[in-house]
Amino acid sequence: MRVGIVGGGLTGLALARLYALDGHEVTVVEYAEQLGGLATWSPYGGFDWDKFNRILQPSDHHFIDFIKDLDLEDHLHWRHIPTGLYVEGNLHPIGCSKELLKLPALSLLAKLRLRFTLLYVSHLASLKSLESITIDEWLRKVSGNESVEKFWKPLLTARFGAGYSRASAAVGFSHIKRMLPTQDNLQRAGCFGYVKGGCKSIYNKVEKELKSKGGRVLLKETVLRVSCGDDGVSVHTPQRKLVFDQVVCTNSPGDLARIVDQDLLDLDQNKSSVEYLGVVCIVLVAKKSLTEYYAVNVADDSVPFADLIDVSNMVDVEDTAGNHLIYLPRYLLSGDPEMNKPDSYFREKFLDGVKRMFPDFSMQDVVSVHVHRAANVQPLQVIGSPASIAPTSTRDPRLHVLNASQSFRSSLNGNEVIGAVNDFYQQARVAGC
């Protein structure tokens, strides 16, 4: 069977690999110059590494199995390394819930309620009750006003931007569970993993596998139209017309509305319901680390980024040409005008934030500064939107859609993506597609 995959991000590549392993003739069509989509890599002067930081936790079973299936297990390295919190002008360790209880910014009562919140998050079995209340309202009931104002609100505002006030507790739950040491991951606290060579080594291996199975990867080919006819599903690019027996589109709802013939699918509900978060990420290539922590969660409104991630505290510096990589992400609603500010605006603003956190910071220690941005990174569940969107229905059984808009509740890390791909493919096999 001839299978076309529109989109060469992690979703498209993982799905293409499964089809190819089952003996199908697979073609991946990607508009960019390299694979990976949002989770791609960038040159940093003498070495390549991830454009946006990606990290593994021991609970990421889907992604770990994916790495093993690619025969890259020897590239997977684990480190026990501390994480921190920046609040009220100071850094504090938060590798376990006991360390959270030592935060001087909170009263004893607020610390106890914070501890209770983490226990509650760990044992909550269903998210149904969290879908009709905002994360702010829910946390004030569970944690109290003091911990919300001094801890949760600045922390989660950095995660959701202007969407914080409307974000549902269901989506906030997934971020809390991944960010902080809840009861079910105390044994794993401080343990993080990475793949040597970053995401580039993963995508190179997938591409190699696809080609060994007779598959194709077409780069720099923008899909202009997807249509269905008697001969199959056609994917039109400026260079050619490709015809397949089955096509899976991994595009966002907005892109689908632009390229897919209107009579093939109805995106009205999806387009009106899905709101996306974007990200602007400054990457510093530096001569030395800023902190002993791998990741510092920022709960301070005076600092413009959500985290300070000092990757080289975990990754061997030989992989980064002897330099240190520091990521500074800021999350904004995709429609926020700030997303369109020039790179110079973010450089100045973020470097001022680093200076606020580390008064001894000097630009003499910086080798280079890189600005990356992406508009549609993650769907945001807000009050009034459905808890999830069913897979987009098409009017032709030969055309399918798998994209991030169907995953409101997850923090949309690589593990969630691989899990969704596996589920989709199993259902496709059952349906005979």
matplotlib code that plots the C-alpha trace (Angstrom):
import matplotlib.pyplot as plt

x = [0.0, 1.2, 1.1, 1.7, 2.6, 2.2, 4.6, 8.0, 7.9, 8.1, 4.5, 4.9, 8.2, 7.2, 4.0, 5.9, 8.3, 5.5, 3.9, 7.3, 8.1, 4.8, 5.9, 4.1, 5.6, 5.9, 6.6, 7.1, 6.5, 8.0, 8.1, 11.2, 14.9, 15.3, 13.2, 11.7, 9.1, 8.9, 11.3, 14.1, 17.8, 19.9, 23.5, 25.3, 28.7, 30.8, 28.0, 24.2, 21.7, 18.0, 16.3, 14.0, 15.2, 13.9, 14.4, 13.3, 12.0, 12.0, 8.2, 8.4, 7.9, 6.6, 9.5, 12.1, 10.7, 10.8, 14.5, 15.2, 13.3, 15.6, 18.6, 19.7, 19.6, 23.4, 22.8, 20.4, 22.1, 20.6, 21.8, 20.8, 20.9, 19.2, 16.4, 15.6, 13.1, 13.7, 11.3, 11.6, 15.1, 16.6, 17.3, 16.1, 16.4, 13.1, 14.3, 11.8, 8.6, 10.5, 12.7, 9.6, 8.5, 11.7, 10.8, 11.3, 8.8, 5.9, 4.4, 4.1, 0.4, 1.1, 3.8, 1.5, -1.2, 1.4, 2.4, -1.3, -1.7, 1.1, -0.3, -3.7, -2.3, -0.5, -3.6, -6.3, -7.6, -10.0, -9.6, -13.4, -13.9, -11.1, -12.6, -15.1, -12.9, -9.8, -6.4, -6.4, -9.7, -8.9, -5.5, -6.9, -9.4, -6.7, -3.5, -4.9, -4.4, -0.9, 0.7, -1.1, 0.1, 3.7, 4.2, 1.6, 0.5, 3.9, 5.0, 2.0, 1.7, 5.2, 3.8, 0.5, 1.1, -2.1, -4.0, -3.4, -6.6, -8.7, -6.8, -8.6, -7.4, -7.2, -4.4, -2.7, -2.7, -0.5, 2.0, 2.2, 2.7, 5.6, 7.3, 7.2, 8.1, 4.6, 4.2, 4.3, 7.7, 9.7, 11.9, 12.7, 13.3, 16.3, 16.7, 16.7, 17.7, 18.9, 19.9, 23.5, 23.5, 20.1, 17.0, 19.1, 20.5, 16.9, 15.6, 18.7, 18.1, 14.4, 15.2, 17.8, 15.3, 12.7, 15.0, 16.2, 12.6, 12.1, 10.6, 11.2, 11.6, 10.9, 12.2, 11.5, 8.2, 5.3, 1.9, -0.5, -3.5, -4.7, -7.5, -9.2, -10.1, -10.7, -6.9, -6.3, -5.4, -3.4, -0.8, 0.1, 3.4, 5.0, 7.4, 4.9, 1.7, 1.9, -0.8, -1.3, -3.7, -3.8, -2.7, -2.2, -2.0, -0.2, -0.8, -2.5, -6.2, -5.4, -3.1, -5.6, -8.2, -5.8, -4.6, -7.4, -10.3, -13.3, -15.6, -13.3, -13.4, -15.2, -12.9, -15.5, -15.5, -11.8, -11.0, -13.3, -12.2, -8.5, -6.3, -2.5, 0.5, 3.6, 7.1, 10.1, 13.3, 16.7, 19.6, 22.9, 26.1, 28.4, 31.8, 30.6, 27.4, 25.2, 24.1, 24.5, 20.9, 19.8, 16.5, 15.3, 11.6, 11.0, 8.2, 9.0, 7.1, 10.2, 11.9, 10.6, 11.2, 9.6, 12.7, 16.4, 17.7, 21.4, 21.7, 25.4, 25.0, 23.7, 25.0, 28.7, 30.4, 32.3, 28.9, 28.6, 32.2, 33.3, 30.6, 27.6, 24.0, 21.4, 17.8, 15.4, 11.8, 8.9, 5.4, 2.8, -0.6, 0.1, -1.9, -0.1, 1.5, 4.6, 5.3, 6.1, 8.6, 12.1, 14.9, 16.7, 13.7, 13.9, 17.7, 17.7, 14.7, 16.0, 19.6, 18.3, 16.4, 19.5, 21.4, 18.6, 18.9, 22.7, 24.2, 27.7, 26.6, 28.8, 28.4, 32.1, 31.1, 28.7, 29.9, 26.7, 22.9, 20.2, 16.5, 14.0, 10.3, 7.3, 3.6, 1.6, 3.4, 0.6, -3.2, -4.6, -7.7, -9.7, -13.0, -15.8, -13.8, -14.3, -12.0, -10.7, -11.4, -12.2, -9.9, -10.9, -13.5, -13.0, -15.5, -13.1, -11.7, -8.4, -7.6, -6.7, -5.6, -3.4, -2.3, -1.7, -5.2, -6.6, -4.4, -5.6, -4.7, -1.1, 2.0, 2.7, 6.2, 7.7, 6.3, 2.8, 3.4, 4.7, 1.9, -0.7, 1.1, 1.0, -2.7, -3.5, -1.6, -3.1, -6.6, -5.6, -4.4, -7.7, -9.6, -7.5, -5.9]
y = [0.0, 3.5, 5.7, 9.5, 11.3, 15.1, 16.5, 15.4, 16.2, 13.6, 12.5, 12.1, 10.3, 7.9, 7.0, 6.6, 4.2, 2.0, 1.8, 1.1, -1.7, -3.3, -3.4, -0.3, 2.1, 5.3, 8.9, 11.7, 15.2, 18.1, 21.8, 22.6, 22.0, 19.4, 16.9, 17.4, 20.1, 22.0, 19.5, 20.0, 21.0, 24.1, 24.8, 26.6, 27.1, 23.9, 21.6, 20.9, 20.5, 20.8, 24.1, 23.7, 21.7, 18.1, 15.9, 12.4, 11.2, 7.6, 7.5, 8.3, 4.6, 5.2, 7.4, 5.1, 2.1, 4.1, 4.8, 1.1, 0.1, 2.4, 0.5, 3.8, 2.5, 3.0, 6.7, 7.1, 8.5, 9.1, 11.6, 12.4, 16.2, 18.8, 21.1, 24.4, 27.2, 30.9, 32.8, 36.2, 36.8, 33.5, 30.0, 27.0, 23.2, 21.4, 17.9, 16.4, 17.5, 17.8, 20.5, 22.3, 22.5, 24.4, 27.3, 30.5, 32.5, 30.5, 30.4, 27.0, 26.7, 27.5, 24.9, 22.3, 23.1, 22.9, 19.5, 18.5, 19.7, 17.5, 14.5, 15.3, 15.6, 12.3, 10.4, 12.0, 9.3, 11.2, 14.7, 15.1, 17.3, 19.6, 20.4, 23.1, 25.1, 27.2, 26.2, 29.4, 28.7, 25.1, 25.8, 28.5, 25.9, 23.2, 25.2, 28.5, 32.1, 32.5, 29.6, 30.7, 34.3, 33.5, 30.2, 28.7, 31.9, 33.2, 29.6, 28.8, 32.3, 31.7, 28.4, 29.6, 33.3, 35.3, 32.0, 31.3, 33.1, 30.9, 27.7, 24.7, 22.8, 19.7, 21.1, 22.7, 19.3, 17.7, 20.5, 20.3, 16.6, 16.8, 19.9, 19.1, 16.1, 14.7, 11.7, 9.1, 10.2, 10.8, 7.8, 9.3, 12.8, 14.5, 11.7, 12.9, 11.4, 12.6, 11.0, 11.6, 13.8, 15.2, 14.9, 15.0, 11.6, 10.2, 11.7, 10.6, 7.0, 7.1, 8.5, 5.8, 3.1, 4.5, 4.5, 1.0, -0.1, 1.7, 4.8, 8.4, 11.6, 14.8, 18.0, 21.6, 20.6, 22.7, 20.9, 23.2, 20.9, 17.5, 16.0, 12.6, 11.0, 7.6, 7.0, 7.7, 10.6, 13.3, 15.5, 18.5, 20.4, 23.0, 20.3, 17.4, 15.6, 12.5, 9.9, 7.5, 4.8, 6.3, 9.7, 10.9, 14.7, 15.8, 19.5, 21.9, 22.7, 26.0, 24.4, 21.6, 24.2, 25.7, 22.6, 20.0, 20.2, 21.6, 18.8, 16.2, 17.3, 19.6, 21.7, 24.2, 22.7, 22.3, 25.7, 27.5, 25.3, 25.1, 27.8, 27.4, 28.4, 29.5, 29.8, 32.1, 30.5, 32.2, 29.8, 31.0, 29.3, 30.1, 29.4, 28.2, 27.2, 29.7, 27.3, 23.8, 23.0, 21.4, 23.2, 26.2, 26.8, 30.6, 31.8, 35.5, 38.0, 40.2, 37.5, 37.2, 33.5, 30.4, 28.3, 28.5, 25.1, 24.6, 21.6, 21.2, 20.3, 17.1, 16.7, 16.0, 19.2, 17.2, 16.9, 20.7, 21.6, 22.4, 25.0, 25.2, 25.5, 27.5, 27.6, 30.4, 29.7, 32.1, 30.8, 33.1, 32.7, 32.1, 35.3, 37.5, 40.5, 39.9, 36.8, 39.1, 41.3, 41.4, 39.2, 42.2, 42.8, 39.3, 39.3, 42.4, 41.4, 37.9, 38.9, 41.4, 38.6, 36.5, 39.4, 39.8, 36.2, 36.1, 39.6, 38.3, 37.3, 38.8, 38.9, 38.1, 34.6, 34.3, 32.9, 33.5, 34.2, 32.5, 33.3, 30.5, 30.8, 28.7, 29.8, 26.6, 24.5, 23.2, 23.4, 25.1, 23.8, 26.8, 26.9, 26.5, 24.4, 20.6, 18.5, 16.8, 16.8, 13.5, 12.7, 14.9, 13.0, 12.9, 12.2, 9.8, 6.7, 7.0, 10.3, 10.6, 13.3, 13.0, 16.2, 17.9, 19.6, 16.3, 16.3, 19.1, 17.6, 16.5, 18.7, 17.4, 16.1, 13.4, 10.6, 11.8, 12.1, 8.6, 7.2, 8.9, 7.6, 4.0, 4.3, 5.7, 3.0, 0.2, 1.5, 1.9, -1.7, -2.9, -0.9, -2.3, 1.0]
z = [0.0, -0.9, 2.2, 2.3, 5.5, 5.4, 7.9, 9.0, 12.7, 15.4, 14.8, 11.1, 11.3, 14.1, 12.2, 8.8, 10.5, 11.7, 8.2, 6.7, 9.1, 8.1, 4.5, 3.1, 0.6, 2.6, 1.5, 4.0, 2.7, 4.7, 3.8, 5.9, 5.0, 7.7, 9.7, 13.1, 12.8, 16.0, 17.7, 15.3, 15.8, 15.1, 14.4, 17.3, 15.9, 15.7, 16.8, 16.3, 19.2, 19.8, 18.9, 21.9, 24.8, 25.0, 28.1, 29.2, 32.5, 33.6, 33.3, 29.6, 28.7, 25.1, 24.1, 25.8, 24.0, 20.7, 21.3, 22.0, 18.9, 16.9, 18.4, 20.1, 23.6, 23.9, 23.1, 26.0, 29.1, 32.5, 35.1, 38.7, 38.8, 41.0, 39.9, 41.5, 41.9, 41.7, 43.9, 45.6, 44.3, 45.5, 44.2, 46.2, 45.5, 44.7, 43.9, 46.3, 48.1, 51.4, 49.8, 48.7, 52.3, 53.2, 50.9, 53.0, 50.8, 52.3, 55.8, 57.5, 56.7, 53.0, 52.9, 54.4, 51.9, 49.1, 50.3, 50.3, 46.8, 45.5, 47.3, 45.8, 42.3, 42.7, 43.7, 41.5, 39.2, 37.0, 35.5, 34.8, 37.9, 36.7, 33.3, 34.4, 36.8, 36.1, 37.4, 39.5, 41.1, 41.8, 43.3, 45.6, 46.9, 47.4, 48.1, 49.5, 48.4, 49.8, 47.9, 44.7, 44.9, 45.9, 44.1, 41.7, 39.9, 38.8, 38.0, 35.8, 34.3, 32.9, 31.4, 30.0, 29.4, 29.2, 29.0, 32.7, 33.9, 31.5, 31.5, 32.9, 36.0, 33.8, 31.6, 34.6, 36.3, 33.6, 33.9, 37.6, 37.6, 35.1, 36.5, 40.2, 42.5, 43.2, 45.4, 42.6, 41.3, 44.5, 43.8, 40.3, 41.6, 39.9, 37.3, 33.7, 30.4, 27.0, 23.7, 22.7, 19.6, 20.5, 18.4, 15.2, 15.9, 16.4, 13.1, 11.2, 12.4, 11.5, 8.0, 7.5, 8.5, 6.2, 3.2, 4.0, 3.7, 0.4, 1.8, 0.7, 2.6, 0.6, 2.1, 1.0, -0.5, 0.6, 0.4, -1.5, -1.7, -0.6, -2.7, -3.3, -6.6, -8.3, -8.5, -4.8, -2.5, -4.2, -2.4, -4.6, -4.1, -6.4, -7.6, -8.2, -7.7, -5.5, -5.4, -2.5, -1.3, 2.2, 3.5, 7.1, 7.7, 10.9, 10.3, 12.7, 12.2, 10.5, 8.0, 7.3, 6.5, 4.0, 2.1, 2.3, 0.0, 1.9, 1.0, 2.6, 6.3, 8.6, 10.8, 12.2, 15.7, 15.8, 14.5, 17.0, 20.0, 19.7, 21.1, 20.9, 23.0, 21.3, 22.6, 22.2, 23.4, 23.8, 23.7, 25.2, 24.1, 27.1, 28.4, 31.7, 33.6, 35.4, 38.1, 39.5, 38.6, 35.4, 35.4, 37.4, 37.4, 37.6, 39.9, 39.7, 37.6, 37.2, 35.1, 31.6, 31.0, 32.4, 33.1, 33.0, 31.7, 31.9, 29.6, 29.9, 33.6, 32.2, 28.7, 28.3, 27.1, 24.5, 22.7, 22.6, 21.5, 25.0, 25.4, 27.8, 26.5, 28.4, 27.3, 28.3, 27.1, 27.3, 26.5, 24.9, 23.3, 19.6, 18.8, 21.3, 19.4, 21.5, 19.4, 16.5, 18.4, 16.8, 18.1, 19.6, 21.9, 23.3, 23.6, 25.7, 27.8, 28.5, 29.2, 31.7, 33.4, 33.6, 35.1, 37.7, 38.7, 38.6, 39.3, 38.5, 35.0, 32.3, 28.5, 28.3, 29.2, 26.3, 23.0, 21.0, 21.5, 19.4, 19.2, 18.3, 18.1, 17.2, 17.1, 17.4, 20.0, 22.2, 22.4, 25.5, 27.1, 28.4, 30.2, 27.8, 25.3, 25.1, 27.2, 24.1, 20.4, 18.7, 15.8, 12.9, 10.9, 7.1, 4.4, 2.7, 4.5, 2.7, 4.4, 8.1, 10.5, 13.6, 15.2, 18.6, 18.8, 20.0, 23.2, 25.5, 28.8, 28.1, 28.4, 24.8, 25.4, 23.2, 25.3, 24.7, 21.0, 20.6, 22.7, 20.4, 17.3, 18.7, 19.5, 16.1, 14.2, 16.2, 15.3, 11.7, 11.5, 13.1, 10.5, 7.7, 6.8]

ax = plt.figure().add_subplot(projection="3d")
ax.plot(x, y, z, "-o")
ax.set_aspect("equal")
plt.show()
